[in-house]
Amino acid sequence: SPNADFGVRIAGDSMEPRFVHGQIVWVHRQETLRSGEIGVFLYDGSAYLKQLRRDGGRVFLHSLNPAYADLEVSDALPLRVLGKAVS
């Protein structure tokens, strides 16, 4: 992808049906995302491909697969945005 800076291989099914296990997702490196955008995050020692959701002052990492609950981001732990999924 011309807008991509790096690729990540998906592990697991939390972002199905849009992204599937083993797929490579291309990512544009950027440090901020708008609510509703999908990106790669570092949080609490793990990397995630999730949809960013904001609700008032609360921030969630949302899985597209309804079998997975949202992960609420704690103020006590830094959330780092690595980039936005472009494929």
N, CA, C and O atoms as CSV, one atom per row, in Angstrom:
chain,resi,resn,atom,element,x,y,z
A,1,SER,N,N,0.854,-1.194,0.000
A,1,SER,CA,C,0.000,0.000,0.000
A,1,SER,C,C,0.889,1.244,0.000
A,1,SER,O,O,1.842,1.315,0.776
A,2,PRO,N,N,0.596,2.218,-0.851
A,2,PRO,CA,C,1.468,3.397,-0.945
A,2,PRO,C,C,1.483,4.253,0.322
A,2,PRO,O,O,2.442,4.988,0.561
A,3,ASN,N,N,0.431,4.162,1.131
A,3,ASN,CA,C,0.363,4.970,2.349
A,3,ASN,C,C,0.902,4.240,3.573
A,3,ASN,O,O,0.897,4.793,4.673
A,4,ALA,N,N,1.367,3.006,3.396
A,4,ALA,CA,C,1.768,2.190,4.543
A,4,ALA,C,C,3.250,2.349,4.843
A,4,ALA,O,O,4.078,2.475,3.942
A,5,ASP,N,N,3.561,2.338,6.144
A,5,ASP,CA,C,4.945,2.381,6.605
A,5,ASP,C,C,5.426,1.020,7.086
A,5,ASP,O,O,6.621,0.728,7.031
A,6,PHE,N,N,4.511,0.191,7.555
A,6,PHE,CA,C,4.890,-1.144,8.021
A,6,PHE,C,C,3.668,-2.049,8.013
A,6,PHE,O,O,2.529,-1.590,7.921
A,7,GLY,N,N,3.936,-3.351,8.113
A,7,GLY,CA,C,2.858,-4.326,8.155
A,7,GLY,C,C,2.900,-5.112,9.447
A,7,GLY,O,O,3.970,-5.336,10.013
A,8,VAL,N,N,1.738,-5.529,9.911
A,8,VAL,CA,C,1.659,-6.397,11.093
A,8,VAL,C,C,0.810,-7.606,10.745
A,8,VAL,O,O,-0.191,-7.499,10.036
A,9,ARG,N,N,1.225,-8.755,11.253
A,9,ARG,CA,C,0.461,-9.981,11.014
A,9,ARG,C,C,-0.532,-10.176,12.163
A,9,ARG,O,O,-0.166,-10.118,13.337
A,10,ILE,N,N,-1.779,-10.406,11.804
A,10,ILE,CA,C,-2.845,-10.545,12.788
A,10,ILE,C,C,-2.763,-11.914,13.460
A,10,ILE,O,O,-2.615,-12.939,12.794
A,11,ALA,N,N,-2.861,-11.912,14.781
A,11,ALA,CA,C,-2.961,-13.156,15.548
A,11,ALA,C,C,-4.301,-13.143,16.264
A,11,ALA,O,O,-4.590,-12.229,17.037
A,12,GLY,N,N,-5.114,-14.149,16.011
A,12,GLY,CA,C,-6.408,-14.232,16.679
A,12,GLY,C,C,-7.544,-13.743,15.808
A,12,GLY,O,O,-7.338,-13.308,14.675
A,13,ASP,N,N,-8.763,-13.824,16.362
A,13,ASP,CA,C,-9.969,-13.544,15.578
A,13,ASP,C,C,-10.774,-12.365,16.118
A,13,ASP,O,O,-11.946,-12.210,15.774
A,14,SER,N,N,-10.154,-11.524,16.969
A,14,SER,CA,C,-10.932,-10.467,17.628
A,14,SER,C,C,-11.380,-9.368,16.675
A,14,SER,O,O,-12.290,-8.605,17.001
A,15,MET,N,N,-10.752,-9.272,15.493
A,15,MET,CA,C,-11.131,-8.217,14.546
A,15,MET,C,C,-11.847,-8.775,13.312
A,15,MET,O,O,-11.991,-8.079,12.307
A,16,GLU,N,N,-12.294,-10.038,13.392
A,16,GLU,CA,C,-13.132,-10.572,12.310
A,16,GLU,C,C,-14.484,-9.873,12.326
A,16,GLU,O,O,-14.937,-9.450,13.389
A,17,PRO,N,N,-15.136,-9.742,11.185
A,17,PRO,CA,C,-14.777,-10.325,9.890
A,17,PRO,C,C,-13.830,-9.468,9.042
A,17,PRO,O,O,-13.358,-9.937,8.006
A,18,ARG,N,N,-13.542,-8.239,9.445
A,18,ARG,CA,C,-12.736,-7.370,8.575
A,18,ARG,C,C,-11.286,-7.825,8.457
A,18,ARG,O,O,-10.698,-7.782,7.376
A,19,PHE,N,N,-10.714,-8.262,9.579
A,19,PHE,CA,C,-9.329,-8.722,9.595
A,19,PHE,C,C,-9.307,-10.135,10.160
A,19,PHE,O,O,-9.947,-10.408,11.175
A,20,VAL,N,N,-8.577,-11.033,9.510
A,20,VAL,CA,C,-8.597,-12.437,9.921
A,20,VAL,C,C,-7.220,-12.894,10.365
A,20,VAL,O,O,-6.205,-12.302,9.999
A,21,HIS,N,N,-7.200,-13.955,11.158
A,21,HIS,CA,C,-5.962,-14.521,11.689
A,21,HIS,C,C,-4.974,-14.815,10.558
A,21,HIS,O,O,-5.333,-15.434,9.557
A,22,GLY,N,N,-3.731,-14.368,10.724
A,22,GLY,CA,C,-2.691,-14.628,9.748
A,22,GLY,C,C,-2.565,-13.580,8.663
A,22,GLY,O,O,-1.571,-13.554,7.937
A,23,GLN,N,N,-3.572,-12.706,8.541
A,23,GLN,CA,C,-3.544,-11.647,7.536
A,23,GLN,C,C,-2.495,-10.599,7.914
A,23,GLN,O,O,-2.269,-10.337,9.095
A,24,ILE,N,N,-1.859,-10.004,6.905
A,24,ILE,CA,C,-0.976,-8.863,7.152
A,24,ILE,C,C,-1.783,-7.586,6.925
A,24,ILE,O,O,-2.388,-7.397,5.870
A,25,VAL,N,N,-1.779,-6.725,7.922
A,25,VAL,CA,C,-2.457,-5.435,7.837
A,25,VAL,C,C,-1.388,-4.363,7.662
A,25,VAL,O,O,-0.404,-4.323,8.400
A,26,TRP,N,N,-1.593,-3.504,6.684
A,26,TRP,CA,C,-0.640,-2.420,6.418
A,26,TRP,C,C,-1.033,-1.188,7.222
A,26,TRP,O,O,-2.207,-0.835,7.326
A,27,VAL,N,N,-0.022,-0.549,7.783
A,27,VAL,CA,C,-0.243,0.508,8.773
A,27,VAL,C,C,0.541,1.758,8.388
A,27,VAL,O,O,1.720,1.690,8.041
A,28,HIS,N,N,-0.137,2.897,8.455
A,28,HIS,CA,C,0.511,4.201,8.275
A,28,HIS,C,C,0.934,4.717,9.642
A,28,HIS,O,O,0.105,4.863,10.540
A,29,ARG,N,N,2.228,4.995,9.799
A,29,ARG,CA,C,2.739,5.426,11.103
A,29,ARG,C,C,2.211,6.813,11.440
A,29,ARG,O,O,2.442,7.773,10.706
A,30,GLN,N,N,1.490,6.909,12.573
A,30,GLN,CA,C,1.023,8.194,13.094
A,30,GLN,C,C,0.744,8.026,14.577
A,30,GLN,O,O,0.513,6.914,15.053
A,31,GLU,N,N,0.768,9.136,15.305
A,31,GLU,CA,C,0.705,9.068,16.766
A,31,GLU,C,C,-0.673,9.351,17.337
A,31,GLU,O,O,-0.878,9.219,18.544
A,32,THR,N,N,-1.626,9.739,16.490
A,32,THR,CA,C,-2.979,10.015,16.973
A,32,THR,C,C,-3.991,9.378,16.024
A,32,THR,O,O,-3.736,9.208,14.831
A,33,LEU,N,N,-5.134,9.034,16.584
A,33,LEU,CA,C,-6.253,8.510,15.797
A,33,LEU,C,C,-7.528,9.177,16.274
A,33,LEU,O,O,-7.650,9.547,17.441
A,34,ARG,N,N,-8.478,9.326,15.358
A,34,ARG,CA,C,-9.810,9.798,15.740
A,34,ARG,C,C,-10.640,8.617,16.217
A,34,ARG,O,O,-10.389,7.469,15.851
A,35,SER,N,N,-11.630,8.921,17.040
A,35,SER,CA,C,-12.557,7.886,17.485
A,35,SER,C,C,-13.192,7.234,16.269
A,35,SER,O,O,-13.647,7.917,15.351
A,36,GLY,N,N,-13.219,5.904,16.268
A,36,GLY,CA,C,-13.787,5.153,15.156
A,36,GLY,C,C,-12.745,4.625,14.191
A,36,GLY,O,O,-13.036,3.730,13.397
A,37,GLU,N,N,-11.523,5.168,14.247
A,37,GLU,CA,C,-10.471,4.681,13.362
A,37,GLU,C,C,-9.827,3.424,13.938
A,37,GLU,O,O,-9.807,3.222,15.152
A,38,ILE,N,N,-9.305,2.586,13.053
A,38,ILE,CA,C,-8.658,1.343,13.455
A,38,ILE,C,C,-7.152,1.521,13.351
A,38,ILE,O,O,-6.636,2.039,12.360
A,39,GLY,N,N,-6.465,1.085,14.383
A,39,GLY,CA,C,-5.026,1.239,14.376
A,39,GLY,C,C,-4.336,0.200,15.233
A,39,GLY,O,O,-4.955,-0.704,15.793
A,40,VAL,N,N,-3.014,0.369,15.311
A,40,VAL,CA,C,-2.173,-0.501,16.118
A,40,VAL,C,C,-1.753,0.281,17.361
A,40,VAL,O,O,-1.291,1.419,17.276
A,41,PHE,N,N,-1.926,-0.358,18.511
A,41,PHE,CA,C,-1.695,0.282,19.798
A,41,PHE,C,C,-0.743,-0.553,20.640
A,41,PHE,O,O,-0.735,-1.781,20.551
A,42,LEU,N,N,0.050,0.115,21.450
A,42,LEU,CA,C,0.797,-0.543,22.514
A,42,LEU,C,C,0.143,-0.148,23.820
A,42,LEU,O,O,-0.019,1.036,24.118
A,43,TYR,N,N,-0.236,-1.164,24.605
A,43,TYR,CA,C,-0.915,-0.896,25.871
A,43,TYR,C,C,-0.623,-2.028,26.842
A,43,TYR,O,O,-0.826,-3.197,26.514
A,44,ASP,N,N,-0.152,-1.691,28.023
A,44,ASP,CA,C,0.071,-2.660,29.100
A,44,ASP,C,C,0.922,-3.846,28.627
A,44,ASP,O,O,0.635,-4.996,28.959
A,45,GLY,N,N,1.961,-3.553,27.856
A,45,GLY,CA,C,2.902,-4.587,27.454
A,45,GLY,C,C,2.497,-5.414,26.247
A,45,GLY,O,O,3.224,-6.329,25.858
A,46,SER,N,N,1.356,-5.113,25.648
A,46,SER,CA,C,0.898,-5.872,24.482
A,46,SER,C,C,0.606,-4.932,23.318
A,46,SER,O,O,0.334,-3.746,23.504
A,47,ALA,N,N,0.670,-5.494,22.115
A,47,ALA,CA,C,0.294,-4.755,20.908
A,47,ALA,C,C,-1.086,-5.226,20.459
A,47,ALA,O,O,-1.404,-6.414,20.514
A,48,TYR,N,N,-1.882,-4.284,20.023
A,48,TYR,CA,C,-3.261,-4.580,19.620
A,48,TYR,C,C,-3.590,-3.906,18.292
A,48,TYR,O,O,-3.153,-2.787,18.024
A,49,LEU,N,N,-4.365,-4.602,17.471
A,49,LEU,CA,C,-5.059,-3.974,16.355
A,49,LEU,C,C,-6.510,-3.843,16.803
A,49,LEU,O,O,-7.206,-4.845,16.968
A,50,LYS,N,N,-6.962,-2.612,16.997
A,50,LYS,CA,C,-8.317,-2.380,17.515
A,50,LYS,C,C,-8.888,-1.103,16.917
A,50,LYS,O,O,-8.183,-0.302,16.303
A,51,GLN,N,N,-10.188,-0.946,17.119
A,51,GLN,CA,C,-10.852,0.313,16.789
A,51,GLN,C,C,-10.828,1.198,18.034
A,51,GLN,O,O,-11.206,0.761,19.121
A,52,LEU,N,N,-10.385,2.436,17.871
A,52,LEU,CA,C,-10.377,3.384,18.978
A,52,LEU,C,C,-11.781,3.942,19.163
A,52,LEU,O,O,-12.416,4.382,18.204
A,53,ARG,N,N,-12.260,3.922,20.399
A,53,ARG,CA,C,-13.570,4.507,20.697
A,53,ARG,C,C,-13.449,5.404,21.914
A,53,ARG,O,O,-12.865,5.023,22.928
A,54,ARG,N,N,-14.005,6.598,21.801
A,54,ARG,CA,C,-14.034,7.527,22.929
A,54,ARG,C,C,-15.489,7.732,23.337
A,54,ARG,O,O,-16.372,7.868,22.490
A,55,ASP,N,N,-15.724,7.751,24.657
A,55,ASP,CA,C,-17.065,7.962,25.194
A,55,ASP,C,C,-16.915,8.899,26.383
A,55,ASP,O,O,-16.557,8.472,27.481
A,56,GLY,N,N,-17.193,10.188,26.155
A,56,GLY,CA,C,-16.925,11.170,27.202
A,56,GLY,C,C,-15.427,11.218,27.455
A,56,GLY,O,O,-14.642,11.409,26.525
A,57,GLY,N,N,-15.028,11.044,28.709
A,57,GLY,CA,C,-13.620,11.035,29.038
A,57,GLY,C,C,-12.991,9.657,28.992
A,57,GLY,O,O,-11.800,9.509,29.267
A,58,ARG,N,N,-13.776,8.644,28.648
A,58,ARG,CA,C,-13.278,7.266,28.659
A,58,ARG,C,C,-12.806,6.871,27.269
A,58,ARG,O,O,-13.338,7.333,26.260
A,59,VAL,N,N,-11.794,6.005,27.236
A,59,VAL,CA,C,-11.219,5.527,25.975
A,59,VAL,C,C,-11.251,4.002,25.986
A,59,VAL,O,O,-10.916,3.369,26.988
A,60,PHE,N,N,-11.659,3.424,24.861
A,60,PHE,CA,C,-11.768,1.971,24.741
A,60,PHE,C,C,-11.044,1.501,23.480
A,60,PHE,O,O,-11.001,2.201,22.469
A,61,LEU,N,N,-10.476,0.298,23.568
A,61,LEU,CA,C,-10.006,-0.421,22.388
A,61,LEU,C,C,-11.077,-1.458,22.067
A,61,LEU,O,O,-11.318,-2.385,22.841
A,62,HIS,N,N,-11.710,-1.286,20.920
A,62,HIS,CA,C,-12.891,-2.060,20.547
A,62,HIS,C,C,-12.535,-3.142,19.530
A,62,HIS,O,O,-11.849,-2.878,18.543
A,63,SER,N,N,-13.008,-4.363,19.782
A,63,SER,CA,C,-12.872,-5.478,18.846
A,63,SER,C,C,-14.094,-5.510,17.929
A,63,SER,O,O,-15.218,-5.307,18.389
A,64,LEU,N,N,-13.880,-5.763,16.634
A,64,LEU,CA,C,-15.009,-5.859,15.707
A,64,LEU,C,C,-15.799,-7.137,15.918
A,64,LEU,O,O,-16.993,-7.180,15.623
A,65,ASN,N,N,-15.152,-8.179,16.423
A,65,ASN,CA,C,-15.828,-9.440,16.711
A,65,ASN,C,C,-16.619,-9.280,18.020
A,65,ASN,O,O,-16.026,-9.033,19.070
A,66,PRO,N,N,-17.954,-9.419,17.964
A,66,PRO,CA,C,-18.769,-9.170,19.165
A,66,PRO,C,C,-18.525,-10.149,20.309
A,66,PRO,O,O,-19.015,-9.933,21.417
A,67,ALA,N,N,-17.778,-11.217,20.059
A,67,ALA,CA,C,-17.455,-12.162,21.131
A,67,ALA,C,C,-16.453,-11.581,22.130
A,67,ALA,O,O,-16.252,-12.140,23.208
A,68,TYR,N,N,-15.821,-10.453,21.767
A,68,TYR,CA,C,-14.795,-9.854,22.628
A,68,TYR,C,C,-15.291,-8.556,23.233
A,68,TYR,O,O,-15.855,-7.708,22.541
A,69,ALA,N,N,-15.076,-8.412,24.530
A,69,ALA,CA,C,-15.459,-7.184,25.225
A,69,ALA,C,C,-14.473,-6.069,24.898
A,69,ALA,O,O,-13.319,-6.317,24.549
A,70,ASP,N,N,-14.962,-4.827,25.022
A,70,ASP,CA,C,-14.068,-3.685,24.871
A,70,ASP,C,C,-13.038,-3.679,25.981
A,70,ASP,O,O,-13.313,-4.106,27.102
A,71,LEU,N,N,-11.848,-3.191,25.662
A,71,LEU,CA,C,-10.791,-3.010,26.648
A,71,LEU,C,C,-10.764,-1.536,27.014
A,71,LEU,O,O,-10.440,-0.689,26.182
A,72,GLU,N,N,-11.110,-1.224,28.277
A,72,GLU,CA,C,-11.074,0.175,28.694
A,72,GLU,C,C,-9.648,0.557,29.057
A,72,GLU,O,O,-8.966,-0.148,29.801
A,73,VAL,N,N,-9.213,1.688,28.515
A,73,VAL,CA,C,-7.859,2.171,28.755
A,73,VAL,C,C,-7.825,2.895,30.090
A,73,VAL,O,O,-8.616,3.807,30.334
A,74,SER,N,N,-6.901,2.482,30.956
A,74,SER,CA,C,-6.741,3.095,32.265
A,74,SER,C,C,-5.853,4.323,32.175
A,74,SER,O,O,-4.862,4.325,31.444
A,75,ASP,N,N,-6.205,5.373,32.918
A,75,ASP,CA,C,-5.349,6.560,32.984
A,75,ASP,C,C,-3.980,6.229,33.564
A,75,ASP,O,O,-3.009,6.946,33.323
A,76,ALA,N,N,-3.902,5.147,34.326
A,76,ALA,CA,C,-2.648,4.789,35.001
A,76,ALA,C,C,-1.632,4.158,34.049
A,76,ALA,O,O,-0.449,4.065,34.378
A,77,LEU,N,N,-2.088,3.721,32.864
A,77,LEU,CA,C,-1.204,3.045,31.924
A,77,LEU,C,C,-1.166,3.824,30.608
A,77,LEU,O,O,-2.214,4.203,30.084
A,78,PRO,N,N,0.033,4.064,30.072
A,78,PRO,CA,C,0.098,4.812,28.809
A,78,PRO,C,C,-0.438,4.005,27.632
A,78,PRO,O,O,-0.179,2.807,27.519
A,79,LEU,N,N,-1.182,4.669,26.766
A,79,LEU,CA,C,-1.640,4.091,25.507
A,79,LEU,C,C,-0.852,4.759,24.403
A,79,LEU,O,O,-0.909,5.978,24.243
A,80,ARG,N,N,-0.107,3.962,23.633
A,80,ARG,CA,C,0.687,4.510,22.548
A,80,ARG,C,C,0.092,4.084,21.220
A,80,ARG,O,O,-0.112,2.893,20.982
A,81,VAL,N,N,-0.189,5.049,20.352
A,81,VAL,CA,C,-0.683,4.765,19.013
A,81,VAL,C,C,0.537,4.608,18.092
A,81,VAL,O,O,1.368,5.511,17.995
A,82,LEU,N,N,0.633,3.465,17.425
A,82,LEU,CA,C,1.726,3.233,16.486
A,82,LEU,C,C,1.337,3.640,15.075
A,82,LEU,O,O,2.194,4.046,14.290
A,83,GLY,N,N,0.055,3.538,14.744
A,83,GLY,CA,C,-0.354,3.913,13.407
A,83,GLY,C,C,-1.781,3.528,13.102
A,83,GLY,O,O,-2.471,2.904,13.908
A,84,LYS,N,N,-2.205,3.920,11.907
A,84,LYS,CA,C,-3.571,3.686,11.445
A,84,LYS,C,C,-3.571,2.582,10.390
A,84,LYS,O,O,-2.745,2.589,9.478
A,85,ALA,N,N,-4.502,1.634,10.520
A,85,ALA,CA,C,-4.636,0.568,9.527
A,85,ALA,C,C,-5.142,1.172,8.215
A,85,ALA,O,O,-6.159,1.866,8.192
A,86,VAL,N,N,-4.423,0.902,7.127
A,86,VAL,CA,C,-4.810,1.447,5.819
A,86,VAL,C,C,-5.200,0.349,4.823
A,86,VAL,O,O,-5.478,0.641,3.660
A,87,SER,N,N,-5.221,-0.904,5.271
A,87,SER,CA,C,-5.664,-1.994,4.396
A,87,SER,C,C,-6.532,-2.964,5.175
A,87,SER,O,O,-7.006,-3.954,4.618
